[in-house]
Amino acid sequence: MQSLKKLFKIGYGPSSSHTIAPGRAAEIFLKRQHVVSFFRVTLYGSLAATGKGHATDKVIEKVLSPYLVEFLWRPLEELPLHPNGIRFECFCEDKCVDKWEVYSPGGGDLMDKSGNLNQEDNVYPLSQLTEIVQWCQDEGKNIWEYVDLCEGEQIWNYLDKVWRVMQESIQRGLAKEGVLPGTLKLARKASAYYTKAQQMSDSSNNLGIIIAAALAVAEENAANEKVVTAPTCGSAGVLPAILYFLKNDRKYSDERLLKGLATAGVIGNIVKTNGSISGAEVGCQGELGTACAMAAAAFTQLNGGTPHQVEYAAEMGFEHNLGLTCDPIDGYVQIPCIERNAFIAQKARECGVYALLSDGRHKVSFDEVVEVMMQTGRDMQAKYRETSLGGLALIFKPTVIAHKKKVSK
């Protein structure tokens, strides 16, 4: 497995697959050009189906500016290696002088026919959670200590930066009101929910704080603001919400919370290495399912759980999100994505509590659930994998509804 720096990326929403990665790809393609008249960019599969709502064209135009960019949208076609495909073409007058097919496999990563781009050496010799837990048992250590062993002291400075950005996104989101950009005209809720949560009793207050923090990050992501992929932009609110709750409710220090962040990173890294965190490939189970497992693992470890209990919490968080579809309405990372961050953050806490009540022994391993998730993703119809062609996206048509209302007046 690669460094946690490749999992926790700092960037701008609303989508690591649709904005961060395509922006990086456009930068790479632009740098290799010498004479340019204009560019043609063809978006395929999920990138085409939800690219406008995800602002894929806007980020590519921004990178390739001041050159003219012609976009072609091919939502019903896919390039051979992944549903998120892009073909860049550079034209000198009317002649195509360079072209490149590149893919966005999730989490802001890029790959082409030669393999993953900017591939670094693996820093973790073990890539199965069962193996890592066994190492912890043999050495009498925790999962975060495995991170320290493999990555060295420099990883803690990076994780400290990641945690600062997470907190900043929460604070911004809790302070803002108004309507999110896009056709849905969706009002921000985090600020009001946070105010109400502070007036509630202990149990409701705890739930309300987690919900508000998760909403804050998810709303910031939907507004194209800075977030951390955990493991993706669309699932960026779950882990920060749990860490924020523990800092404010349990008064855990930042130093202690970084250990939970490291543990969560291992969980996300395992899914990314052995499975997928791409909604276009496996549905939302790969994004928010992974986020739930990461947050559940962090919660359990931070509350004194053993490595076996941490593995159990992560397994539950993942198992009980199997089959979760990705069906964003109008292609925006808003409905059901924002609410889903809030509910799954609470589910992560519940998985952690359940695991802490146990001795950590259970039947199905986390690694087996990763395998099942991939098989479920392969079996899932494409219209339920981030294409906005099925589910809620098919039933609810805000643009049509708004038009009908206008006509009736």
N, C-alpha and C positions, 0 to 999 in steps of 0.2 A: 504494500500500500504506500501511496505517496504521502507527503507531508500534509498536516492539517491546514496549511496555508492554501492548499489547492481545493480544500473543501469550504472553508470559511473565506469567501471573497467579499470584499467591500465594493459596492457599486450602487448604481441607480436603478430603481424599479421601472416598470412593474414585473419584469420577468428576466431571470438569468438566462433562459434559453432564447428569449425573443428580443432582448435589448442588450444585455451585457455581451453575450457571445457574438451576435451579428455585428455589433459595434467594433469589437476586436477584429473580426474577420475583415471588415471594411478597411480598417487601419492597415492590416497586413497586405491586402490587395493593392491599396493605394500606394504604399511605399515601394512596390516593385514596378510602378509605371513610370515611363519617361515622357511620353507624349500622349495627351488625352484630349479628345474632343467631347466625349460624353461616356457615361456608364450605363449599362443595362444590368438590372438585378432581377433575377427570377426567383421567387419564393415558392417552395413546394410544400405539400402536405399540411401539417399543423401550422407551420410558419405562415403559410398563405391563408389558411382558414381563420386564424385569429390574429394575424400580424397587424392589421390596422388598429384593432382594439388594444393590442399590446405595444403599439408605437414602434414596431420594427422598422417600418419605412422611414419614420422620422429620425431615428438614431442613425440609420445608414446614410440618409441625406445629410445629416449634420457632419458626419465624418468625411464624406466625399465632397462636401462643399469646398469651393464654389462651382464645381462641375455639375452639369445637368445629369440627373439620374432618371432613367426610364424604368419603371417597375412593371413586371409581369407577375400575375398571381395565378398559381396552379394548385388550388386546394384539393383537387381530386387526383393529382399525380404525386408520386414520390420518387426521389432519387434512391438508388439501390441500398445505401448503407444505413439510413435512418429516416424516420418521418420528418425530422426538422432539417430540410436541405435547402441550400442556397447555391445559385449559379451566378457568379460575377463575370461580367464581360466588359472589357475596355475597348473602346472604339477610337480610331484615328480617322477622322472624316467618316466614311461609311464602311470602313474595314475593321473587322474585329481583330485586334492585335494580341489579345491575351484573354484567357478565360480560366476560371477556377471553380470547381465544385467542392463545397465545404459543408460541414454538418455541425449542428448544435445539439450534442447528446445529453445536455442537462448540466445544471449548476454553473453555467458560464464557460464550460469547456468547449473546445473545438476539435474536430478531427476531419481528415480527408482520406483519400485512398491510401496514403502512406501511413496512416495511423493517427494516434492522438498527437496534437500539436503541442509544442513546449513540454514534451514528456520529460519528466525528471526521473531519476533513479528512485526505486522504492526505498523508503527509509524504515518501513516496518516489515520485518521478516515473516511475521505471522499475519494472516489475513482472515482467519476464522475466529469468531468470538469464543467458540469452545476452546480453541488452542490458547487464546489470550487468558481466559479465566483459569485454565489449567496452569499456565505460567504463574499467574498471581497466587494460586494455591501452593505451588511448589516453592515460590520465593517468599511467601508471606507478605505480598505487596498488593496494592490497589491498581486499578486500570490506569489511573492518571500517572502512576509511577512508570508504567510501561511507555507512556508517551514521553516522559522525561528521559528515560533510558535511550529511546530510539531517536528523539529529535534534539536533545540537548537543551541547554539553558535558554537558547535564543527563541525557542517556541513560546516561552512565557511572555516575552515582550510583545510578540505578535498577538497572542491571545488577550493580553491586556488592552491592546488597541482595538481588537474585535469587540471586547466587552464595553469599552467606552463608546464605540459607535452604536452598539445595541442600545445602551442607556440613552444616548442622545436621540435616537429615533423614537424611543418611548416618550421622552420628555417633550419632544416636538409634537408628537401625535396627541398627547394628552392636553396640550395647550391650544390646539387648533380646532376651529369649528368651520362650518360652511359645507359646500358641496364638492364632491370629488369630480375630477375632469371626466368627460365622456357623455355618452347619450343616456346613460341610466339615471343621471341626476341624483346620485346616491348621497345622502347626507352623512357627514362624519358623526360617529356616535361615541368615540372613546372619551372625549372630555366630559360629556354628560354622564356617562356610565361611571366614570371615576368619581365624580362629585357625589353621585348617589351611593356608590359603594362605601364611601367614607362615613356615611350616615347610618349604615346598617350594622346589625349585630355581628359578632365574631365570625360565625360560619358563613353567613351571607357576605360579609365584608371580604373574607378571603377569596371566595369565588368571584366577587365583583372586581377585586383588584386584578386578579389573573385575567379575567375577561377584558377589562379596560386596557391593560398593558398589551395584550395580544392584538386587540383592535387597533391600538395606537400605531404599532409597527405595520400591521397589514394596511392600514389607511395611508400611512406614509409611503409604503411601497406602491399602492395604487395611484398615488399622486406624483409618481416618478422621482421620489426623494431617495436619499442615501439610506441603504439598509445593508445587512449582512446576509449572505446566502446561508441558510441553516436548515436543510441543505440547499434550498433554492430561494429565490425571491418570493415566490408565491406562498411559501411555507415559513417565511422569515419571522413570523410573530410568535411562534409556539415556544421555542427555547428561551428567548429573551424574557418572555412573560413569566416563566417559571423561575428564572434566576432573579428577576426583579422582585418577585413575591418573596423569595427567600431572603433577599437582602433587606427588604423593608419589614417583613413580618418576623423573621427569625434573627434579624440583625447579623447575618453572616458577613464576614469581611470579604472584600474584593479578592484577596489572596486565596481564600477558601473557595470562592465561587469560580475562580479560574480552573481549579482542579475539576469541578463539575463540568465546566466547559470542555476541558480536555477529554473527559470520559465520554461526553456527548459526541465529540469529534470522532472518536474511535468508532462509535456505533454508525455514524453517518458514512465514515470512510469504508466500512465493511460493506454497507449496502451499495455504495458507489462502485466499489471494486468488484463485488461478486454478483451484483444485480444491476439496478438502474434507479436513478433519481429523476428521470425524465417523464413528465406527465404525458408527453406526446408518444412515448414508447410503452408505458405501463399504466397510465392513468394516475389519479391523485394518490393512490396507495403508495406510489414511489416517492411522492413529495411530502404530503402531510402525514402519511403513514410513517415515513422515516423520521420526520420531525417529532412525531409523537414518541417514537422509540428513543430518540436522542434525549428529549426532555425528561422522559420517565427514568432513563438511566442516570441522568445528572441529578434529578431529585432524590433518587434512592441512595446514590453514593454520598451526596452532601448531607443526608440525614442518617449517616452511619451504617448504610447497607454494606453487606459483604459483596465481593465480586459475583458470587452466585445469585444473590438477590438483585444485583444490578442487571445481570443477564436476563433474569426472569422478568423484570420490569420492562426491559427493552423488547423482549419477546412478546409480552402481552400488548404493549403499545403498537407493535407492528401487526400482530396476528388479528387484532380486532379492528384493523383498518383495511384488511384484505378485501379487494374488490371495489374499493372506493374509486368512483369514476371522476373524470375531469371534464366538466361541461360548463365552462364560463359563459354567462349570458352576454351576447353581443361581442364576445371576444375580449372582454375586460376582466382583469384580475380583481373582481369586486364581488359579484354574486355567482356562486356561493362562497367564494374564496375567503373573504374577510371574516364572515361569521364562522366559517369552518376553522380558521386559525384559533378563534376564541374557544370554541367547544373542544377542540382537540388539545389545547393547552390544559384545560381542566381534566380531560381524560388522561393525559400524561401524569398529572398529579395523582389521580385515583389509582393508576397502575403502580405508581411508586409506593403508595400507602399499602396496597394489596401485597406487593412483593415484600415489604418490610414486615408485614404480619406473618409471612411464611418463613420457612427455613431456606428458601431458594431452590428447593427440589421441585421439578416438574417434568412433564413427559416430552414436550416438543421443544427443540432447541431454537434459539434465534437464527442460527445458520440455516436450519431447515425451513423457517418461515421466509427467509430471503429467497430460497429456491422456489417455494410455493408462489411467492409474489411474482416472480418472473414468469412462471407458467401461467398464472392468472392473467398477467398482462398480455401474454401472447394469445390467450384465448379470448380476451376482451375485444369486442368489435371496435373498429377504428373510430366510429362516431362518438365513443365514450372516452376517447383519449385526446383531450385538449383540442378537438377540432371544432367545437361549438356546433356540431351537427346532430347531437342527440341530447337526451336528458332534459334538464332545465332549459338549456339553450334552445332546444327545439320547441318546447311548450310555451315558453315566455318570450314574447317578441316586443320589447319596449318601443322600438322604432315604429312598428306597425300600429301599436296601441295609441301612441302619441299622435300618429297621423289620423287615425279614425276619430279621435277626440276633437281634433282640429276641424275636420270636415263636418262633424255633427253640430258644431257651433255655428 
